[in-house]
Amino acid sequence: MKIIPFEERYRQDFIDFNTDWIVSNFGFLEENDLRTFEKIDEEMQRGAMIFFAVDHDTALATCMSRPMEGTTWEICKLGSNRNVPHRGAGSAVFRASMEWAKDHGAQKLFIISNSSLKPALHIYEKYGFKEIKLDSYEYVRGDIAFEKTDL
């Protein structure tokens, strides 16, 4: 397995893995999801990066890192291929996304998630993210947020 930055041939995997994961867990995509999928090129022009874990040209997992305000970056759209064993692929793309943000000036990393997603929450905690309370969680499905400032 290797971790690679965005390649056009894996664009649809990014969309499909996340769509599958969101719909299977929550029943529908939200407007923010659709906007992200439609504006991948614009996000990347602003500094975002999407990473893929790939084995024998098959994408196993994906994760995005994108700038927010100031030196805060969001780690988002962590998804995986349900048809193949992951072998740590989710953690690997998550780590690559964190490093990208840090290498591009991040002083704080931010995540919105859902408290029912135990495997994802485990990854966040594994990498030292701490839960924070927000007035608004941006997504209907969002009910928990995390940040990491000790980069």
C-alpha positions as CSV (number, residue, x, y, z in Angstrom):
1,M,0.0,0.0,0.0
2,K,1.2,3.5,-0.8
3,I,-0.2,6.9,0.1
4,I,-0.4,9.3,-2.8
5,P,-1.7,12.9,-3.3
6,F,-4.7,13.5,-5.6
7,E,-4.6,12.0,-9.0
8,E,-7.4,12.6,-11.5
9,R,-8.0,8.9,-12.0
10,Y,-9.1,8.5,-8.3
11,R,-11.4,11.5,-8.3
12,Q,-14.5,9.3,-8.6
13,D,-13.3,7.1,-5.8
14,F,-13.1,10.1,-3.5
15,I,-16.7,10.9,-4.3
16,D,-17.9,7.3,-4.3
17,F,-16.3,6.3,-1.0
18,N,-17.6,9.3,0.8
19,T,-21.1,9.1,-0.8
20,D,-21.3,5.4,0.1
21,W,-20.2,6.0,3.7
22,I,-22.4,9.0,4.3
23,V,-25.5,7.5,2.7
24,S,-25.1,4.1,4.4
25,N,-24.7,5.8,7.8
26,F,-27.1,8.8,7.5
27,G,-29.4,8.1,4.5
28,F,-28.6,11.2,2.4
29,L,-25.9,13.6,1.3
30,E,-26.1,17.2,2.5
31,E,-25.6,20.4,0.4
32,N,-22.1,20.8,1.9
33,D,-21.2,17.3,0.7
34,L,-22.4,18.0,-2.8
35,R,-20.6,21.4,-2.9
36,T,-17.3,19.7,-1.9
37,F,-17.7,17.0,-4.6
38,E,-18.5,19.6,-7.3
39,K,-15.7,22.0,-6.3
40,I,-12.7,19.7,-5.9
41,D,-10.6,21.6,-8.3
42,E,-11.4,24.9,-6.6
43,E,-10.7,23.5,-3.2
44,M,-7.3,22.3,-4.4
45,Q,-6.5,25.7,-6.0
46,R,-7.1,27.2,-2.5
47,G,-4.5,24.8,-1.1
48,A,-6.5,21.7,-0.2
49,M,-5.2,18.2,-0.9
50,I,-6.9,14.8,-1.1
51,F,-4.8,11.7,-0.3
52,F,-5.4,8.1,-1.3
53,A,-4.2,4.8,0.0
54,V,-3.6,2.7,-3.1
55,D,-2.7,-0.9,-3.5
56,H,-2.2,-2.4,-7.0
57,D,-4.0,0.7,-8.6
58,T,-7.0,0.2,-6.3
59,A,-7.9,3.0,-4.0
60,L,-8.5,1.7,-0.4
61,A,-9.2,5.0,1.5
62,T,-9.2,8.7,1.0
63,C,-9.1,11.9,3.2
64,M,-9.0,15.6,2.5
65,S,-7.2,18.5,4.1
66,R,-8.4,22.0,3.4
67,P,-7.7,25.5,4.7
68,M,-10.4,27.3,6.6
69,E,-9.7,30.7,8.2
70,G,-6.3,31.9,9.2
71,T,-4.1,29.0,10.2
72,T,-7.0,26.6,10.9
73,W,-7.3,23.6,8.5
74,E,-10.1,21.1,8.3
75,I,-9.5,17.4,8.0
76,C,-12.6,16.0,6.3
77,K,-14.1,13.4,3.9
78,L,-12.4,10.4,5.4
79,G,-13.8,7.4,3.5
80,S,-12.9,3.9,2.5
81,N,-13.5,1.2,-0.1
82,R,-16.0,-1.2,1.5
83,N,-15.0,-3.9,-1.0
84,V,-11.4,-4.5,0.1
85,P,-9.6,-4.9,3.4
86,H,-8.3,-1.6,4.7
87,R,-5.2,-2.7,6.5
88,G,-4.7,0.7,8.2
89,A,-5.5,2.7,5.1
90,G,-7.8,5.1,6.8
91,S,-5.2,6.0,9.5
92,A,-2.6,6.4,6.8
93,V,-4.5,8.9,4.6
94,F,-5.7,10.7,7.8
95,R,-2.0,11.1,8.9
96,A,-1.0,12.3,5.4
97,S,-3.8,14.9,5.5
98,M,-2.6,16.2,8.9
99,E,1.0,16.5,7.6
100,W,-0.1,18.3,4.5
101,A,-2.0,20.9,6.6
102,K,1.0,21.3,9.0
103,D,3.4,21.7,6.1
104,H,1.2,24.4,4.6
105,G,1.0,26.5,7.8
106,A,-1.7,24.9,9.9
107,Q,-1.5,25.8,13.6
108,K,-4.9,24.2,14.4
109,L,-6.7,21.2,12.8
110,F,-10.4,20.9,13.0
111,I,-12.9,18.1,12.4
112,I,-16.7,17.8,12.5
113,S,-18.1,14.3,12.9
114,N,-20.9,12.2,14.4
115,S,-20.7,10.5,17.8
116,S,-22.0,7.2,16.3
117,L,-18.9,6.8,14.1
118,K,-16.7,4.9,16.5
119,P,-14.0,3.8,14.0
120,A,-13.5,7.5,12.9
121,L,-13.6,8.8,16.5
122,H,-10.9,6.2,17.4
123,I,-8.6,7.6,14.6
124,Y,-9.2,11.2,15.8
125,E,-8.4,10.3,19.4
126,K,-5.4,8.2,18.3
127,Y,-3.8,11.3,16.7
128,G,-4.4,13.5,19.8
129,F,-7.6,15.4,18.8
130,K,-9.7,16.8,21.6
131,E,-13.4,17.2,21.6
132,I,-14.7,20.8,21.5
133,K,-18.3,22.2,21.8
134,L,-19.7,24.3,19.0
135,D,-22.9,26.4,18.7
136,S,-23.4,24.9,15.2
137,Y,-22.0,21.8,13.7
138,E,-22.4,22.8,10.0
139,Y,-24.0,19.5,8.9
140,V,-27.3,18.0,10.0
141,R,-25.4,14.8,10.9
142,G,-22.7,16.7,12.8
143,D,-23.0,16.4,16.6
144,I,-19.3,16.3,17.7
145,A,-16.2,18.4,16.8
146,F,-12.5,18.0,17.5
147,E,-9.4,20.2,17.3
148,K,-5.7,19.7,17.6
149,T,-3.4,22.5,18.3
150,D,-0.2,20.7,19.3
151,L,1.2,20.3,15.8
